[in-house]
């Protein structure tokens, strides 16, 4: 994968996190939303993290999707523990050599394996200890932060981080910077949009996708390596990138294929790249249609309701039950809705996401775009091919 640094954006965010920006609330928490595979994690690790470290900030990074089998609360505590251990220095190393699990540091008994647990150091104390021993501000970057809401421990960790921010930061002094990213803005909103949310009042920022400067960079590389292709049509490259959903991985993979000496192109590669993007889009939409048609009638009705309601979706209210009845042709009770939701969650890949509080949302936000496109073209709902019988709920 070709690296494309976004240093200017990283520097702007560092200043905002430090409270140096004239406007904005990033020093109280920066919440970034960007669709999957659009370069969000690459930016956080390859651009923002080095920029923070260059500003003399200790960075703790954790990806809550690195291991979805692990509880997100445990992943957050473990990341803080890994950052804390080197700071404890010779005291901790001596204790480990002596076979001791705990060490006394500044009057605190520390067992880094139990940070965030009932009988261990709290996240707030661990972060304060890390700040005191490092003598520097701390930046905690949590990638796919919405996944924390899928467990009680994850929710508790978010509440603890809000408390740590309030205790460590003072007017004009930012000792703890929090960066939360998510691939679904609606899910990330659940951290900030209700009075009971851990970071109530904070704003979700849309991370800008890679744009014309990225396309110009790619075009320059192509012209340098393949002079016979000059001049590269950047307009067509930009169009293809947009059809690929601004996803650099898919864009670069298709670019490699059309530029391959085995491709045997008869025309310009830019047109072939745009064709490949449109074929990928058609394939993705066909897969979503196939997934939808493979559902039982009640599952289809539940998914349809989620598509129409978005973040307003309530699975069991009177309007929802009326909607299910109208779409299936028979009464649907709450138990049947619950069974349908679980069926949608258990599919591989899962179609529905559930929070620890029993809130539901689509797993892949791309389904909303597919739904809106089909609805706008008057092609909703999808219908099975002639001769294919739909699945029965029983």
C-alpha positions in Angstrom: 0.0 0.0 0.0 1.4 3.4 -1.0 1.7 5.8 2.0 0.1 9.2 1.6 0.9 11.4 4.6 -1.7 13.8 5.8 0.6 15.9 8.0 -1.3 19.1 7.8 -4.5 17.6 9.0 -2.6 15.8 11.8 -1.0 19.1 13.0 -4.4 20.8 13.0 -5.9 18.1 15.2 -2.9 18.1 17.6 -3.4 21.9 18.1 -7.1 21.3 18.7 -6.5 18.5 21.2 -4.0 20.7 23.1 -6.7 23.4 23.3 -4.8 25.8 21.1 -7.5 26.1 18.4 -9.6 29.3 18.6 -12.9 27.4 18.4 -13.9 23.9 19.0 -14.1 21.4 21.9 -11.5 18.8 20.8 -9.6 19.3 24.1 -12.5 17.7 25.9 -12.6 14.8 23.4 -12.2 14.5 19.6 -14.8 12.2 18.0 -14.1 11.3 14.4 -16.4 9.4 12.1 -15.4 7.9 8.8 -16.7 4.9 6.8 -14.7 1.6 6.9 -11.7 1.2 4.8 -11.4 5.0 3.9 -8.0 5.3 5.7 -9.2 6.3 9.2 -7.0 3.8 11.1 -4.0 4.5 8.8 -4.3 8.2 9.6 -4.6 7.7 13.3 -1.5 5.4 13.5 0.6 6.8 10.7 -0.1 10.5 11.0 -1.8 11.6 14.2 0.2 9.4 16.5 3.6 10.5 15.3 2.4 14.1 15.3 1.3 13.8 18.9 4.6 12.1 19.9 6.6 14.9 18.2 4.6 17.3 20.4 6.0 15.4 23.4 2.8 13.6 24.2 2.6 9.9 25.4 0.3 8.1 23.0 -1.8 5.1 24.0 -3.5 3.4 21.0 -6.1 0.7 21.1 -8.3 -0.8 18.3 -11.4 -2.3 19.8 -11.9 -4.4 16.7 -8.4 -5.9 16.9 -10.0 -8.9 18.7 -13.8 -8.8 18.8 -13.8 -11.8 21.1 -12.3 -9.8 23.9 -14.3 -7.4 26.0 -13.7 -3.8 24.9 -13.3 -2.6 28.5 -10.5 -5.1 29.0 -8.8 -4.0 25.8 -8.7 -0.4 26.9 -7.3 -1.3 30.3 -4.7 -3.5 28.8 -3.5 -0.8 26.4 -3.1 1.6 29.4 -1.3 -1.1 31.3 1.2 -1.7 28.5 2.0 2.0 28.4 2.3 2.2 32.2 4.7 -0.7 32.7 7.8 0.9 31.1 7.1 4.1 33.1 7.3 2.2 36.4 10.9 1.5 35.5 13.3 -0.3 37.8 10.7 -0.7 40.6 8.4 -2.8 38.4 11.3 -4.7 36.8 12.8 -5.6 40.2 9.4 -6.8 41.5 8.8 -9.0 38.4 12.2 -10.6 38.8 11.4 -11.3 42.4 8.1 -13.0 41.4 5.9 -10.2 42.8 2.6 -9.4 41.1 2.2 -6.0 42.8 4.6 -3.0 43.3 4.3 0.0 45.5 4.6 3.2 43.5 4.0 6.6 45.1 1.9 5.0 47.9 -0.3 3.1 45.4 -0.2 -0.7 45.1 -0.1 -1.4 41.4 -0.8 -4.7 39.6 -0.9 -3.8 35.9 -2.7 -7.0 35.1 -5.7 -5.8 37.1 -6.1 -2.2 35.9 -9.8 -1.3 35.5 -10.9 -4.4 37.5 -12.8 -4.2 40.8 -9.7 -5.3 42.8 -7.2 -3.3 40.7 -6.1 0.2 40.0 -8.9 2.3 38.4 -8.4 3.7 34.9 -8.3 7.2 36.3 -5.5 6.3 38.8 -3.6 4.4 36.1 -3.8 7.4 33.7 -2.8 9.8 36.5 0.2 7.5 37.4 1.2 7.3 33.7 1.1 11.1 33.5 3.0 11.6 36.7 5.8 9.2 35.8 6.1 10.3 32.2 5.9 13.9 33.1 4.0 14.5 29.8 0.4 14.8 28.6 -1.3 11.6 27.6 -3.3 11.0 24.4 -5.6 7.9 24.4 -6.6 7.0 20.9 -9.5 4.5 20.8 -10.2 3.2 17.3 -13.7 1.8 16.6 -14.8 3.3 19.9 -18.5 2.5 19.3 -17.7 -1.1 20.0 -17.2 -0.2 23.7 -21.0 0.2 23.9 -21.5 -3.6 23.2 -20.5 -4.6 26.8 -21.2 -3.3 30.3 -17.4 -3.2 31.0 -16.9 -1.2 27.8 -19.5 1.4 28.9 -18.0 1.6 32.3 -14.6 2.2 30.8 -16.0 5.1 28.8 -17.5 6.6 31.9 -14.2 6.2 33.7 -12.3 7.9 30.9 -14.7 10.9 31.1 -14.0 11.1 34.8 -10.3 10.8 34.2 -10.5 13.7 31.7 -12.3 15.8 34.2 -9.8 15.1 37.0 -6.6 15.4 35.0 -7.5 18.5 32.9 -7.7 22.0 34.2 -8.6 25.3 32.6 -5.8 26.0 30.1 -4.0 22.7 30.9 -4.7 19.5 28.9 -3.1 16.5 30.5 -5.4 13.9 29.0 -6.4 14.0 25.4 -9.1 11.6 24.2 -9.5 10.6 20.5 -12.5 8.3 19.7 -13.0 7.1 16.1 -15.8 5.2 14.6 -16.9 3.7 11.2 -20.5 4.5 11.8 -21.5 8.0 12.9 -24.9 6.9 14.3 -23.3 4.4 16.6 -20.6 6.9 17.7 -23.4 9.4 18.5 -24.5 7.1 21.3 -21.5 8.2 23.2 -22.5 11.9 23.1 -26.1 12.5 22.3 -28.1 11.7 25.4 -27.9 13.0 29.0 -26.8 9.5 30.1 -24.1 9.3 27.5 -20.5 9.3 28.8 -19.5 12.3 26.7 -22.8 14.1 26.5 -22.5 17.5 24.7 -19.4 16.6 22.6 -19.7 16.8 18.8 -19.0 14.2 16.2 -16.7 15.4 13.4 -16.7 13.8 10.0 -13.1 12.9 9.1 -12.5 14.3 5.6 -11.9 11.6 3.0 -8.8 11.5 0.8 -9.3 14.0 -2.0 -7.8 15.5 -5.1 -4.4 15.9 -3.5 -4.3 12.1 -3.0 -5.3 11.6 -6.7 -2.6 14.1 -7.8 0.0 12.1 -5.8 -1.1 8.8 -7.4 -1.1 10.4 -10.9 2.5 11.7 -10.3 3.7 8.3 -9.3 2.1 6.7 -12.4 3.7 9.3 -14.7 7.1 8.8 -13.1 7.0 5.1 -13.5 5.1 4.9 -16.8 6.0 8.0 -18.8 4.1 6.6 -21.8 0.8 7.2 -19.9 1.3 10.9 -19.6 -0.8 12.9 -19.1 -2.9 11.0 -16.6 -6.5 12.0 -16.6 -7.0 12.9 -12.9 -10.7 13.7 -13.4 -11.4 10.1 -14.3 -9.2 8.8 -11.5 -11.2 11.0 -9.1 -14.5 9.7 -10.4 -13.3 6.1 -10.0 -12.1 6.8 -6.5 -15.5 8.2 -5.6 -17.3 5.2 -7.0 -15.1 3.0 -4.9 -16.5 4.9 -1.9 -13.2 6.8 -1.3 -11.7 3.5 -0.2 -7.9 3.6 -1.1 -7.4 -0.2 -0.6 -10.0 -1.1 -3.3 -8.9 1.8 -5.5 -5.2 0.8 -5.4 -5.9 -2.9 -6.0 -8.0 -2.1 -9.1 -5.3 0.3 -10.3 -2.7 -2.4 -10.0 -4.8 -4.7 -12.1 -5.5 -2.3 -14.9 -1.8 -1.2 -15.0 -0.5 -4.8 -15.0 1.2 -5.9 -18.2 -1.1 -8.9 -18.1 -4.2 -6.7 -18.4 -3.8 -6.4 -22.2 -5.8 -3.1 -22.4 -6.8 -1.8 -25.7 -7.7 1.7 -24.5 -6.8 4.1 -21.7 -6.3 2.7 -18.2 -8.3 5.5 -16.6 -11.5 4.3 -18.4 -10.8 0.7 -17.4 -10.3 1.8 -13.8 -13.7 3.5 -13.8 -15.3 0.4 -15.3 -13.8 -1.7 -12.5 -15.1 0.7 -9.9 -18.6 0.5 -11.3 -18.4 -3.3 -11.5 -17.3 -3.4 -7.8 -20.3 -1.2 -6.9 -22.6 -3.4 -8.8 -21.2 -6.5 -7.1 -21.5 -4.9 -3.6 -25.1 -4.0 -4.3 -25.9 -7.4 -5.7 -24.5 -9.0 -2.5 -26.7 -6.8 -0.3 -29.7 -7.7 -2.4 -28.8 -11.4 -2.1 -28.4 -11.0 1.7 -31.8 -9.3 2.0 -33.6 -11.9 -0.2 -32.1 -14.7 1.9 -33.9 -13.5 5.0 -37.1 -14.7 6.4 -40.1 -12.4 6.0 -40.0 -11.1 9.6 -36.3 -10.5 9.3 -36.8 -8.6 6.1 -39.5 -6.5 7.7 -37.3 -5.7 10.7 -34.3 -4.8 8.5 -36.6 -2.7 6.3 -37.8 -0.8 9.4 -34.2 -0.2 10.5 -33.3 1.1 7.0 -36.2 3.6 7.1 -35.7 4.8 10.7 -31.9 4.9 11.1 -31.0 6.1 14.6 -34.7 6.6 15.5 -35.3 2.8 15.2 -37.3 1.4 18.1 -37.9 -2.4 17.6 -41.0 -2.9 19.7 -43.2 0.3 19.7 -46.7 0.3 18.2 -45.6 1.9 14.9 -42.9 -0.7 14.4 -45.3 -3.6 15.1 -47.8 -2.1 12.7 -45.0 -1.8 10.1 -44.0 -5.4 10.5 -47.6 -6.6 10.2 -48.2 -4.6 7.0 -45.0 -5.9 5.4 -45.4 -9.6 6.4 -49.2 -9.8 6.1 -49.7 -11.2 9.6 -49.4 -10.0 13.2 -45.9 -9.9 14.6 -45.3 -9.9 18.4 -42.3 -8.7 20.4 -40.9 -12.2 20.8 -40.9 -12.7 17.1 -39.1 -9.4 16.6 -36.5 -10.4 19.2 -36.0 -13.7 17.4 -35.6 -11.9 14.1 -33.1 -9.4 15.5 -31.0 -12.2 16.9 -31.1 -14.0 13.6 -29.8 -10.9 11.9 -27.0 -10.6 14.5 -26.0 -14.2 14.2 -25.5 -14.1 10.4 -22.0 -14.2 9.0 -21.2 -11.4 8.5 -23.7 -9.9 11.0 -26.3 -7.5 9.6 -27.3 -6.0 12.9 -25.3 -4.4 15.8 -26.5 -4.4 19.4 -25.4 -2.2 22.3 -25.2 -3.4 26.0 -28.4 -1.3 26.6 -30.4 -3.2 24.0 -30.1 -0.6 21.2 -30.0 -1.9 17.6 -28.4 -0.5 14.4 -27.3 -1.8 11.1 -23.8 -3.3 11.2 -22.8 -1.9 7.8 -23.8 1.7 7.2 -23.4 1.1 3.4 -26.8 -0.6 3.5 -28.4 2.8 4.0 -26.9 4.2 0.8 -28.0 1.0 -1.1 -31.5 1.4 0.3 -31.7 5.1 -0.6 -30.4 4.5 -4.1 -32.9 1.7 -4.8 -35.8 3.7 -3.2 -34.9 6.7 -5.3 -35.0 4.6 -8.5 -38.3 3.1 -7.5 -36.8 -0.4 -7.0 -37.6 -1.1 -3.4 -38.1 -3.6 -2.0 -36.0 -6.2 -3.9 -38.0 -9.1 -5.4 -36.7 -12.6 -5.8 -36.1 -14.0 -9.3 -39.1 -15.6 -10.9 -39.6 -19.2 -9.7 -37.6 -18.7 -6.4 -39.8 -19.0 -3.3 -39.1 -16.7 -0.3 -38.1 -18.3 2.9 -40.8 -18.9 5.5 -40.4 -17.8 9.1 -41.1 -21.3 10.3 
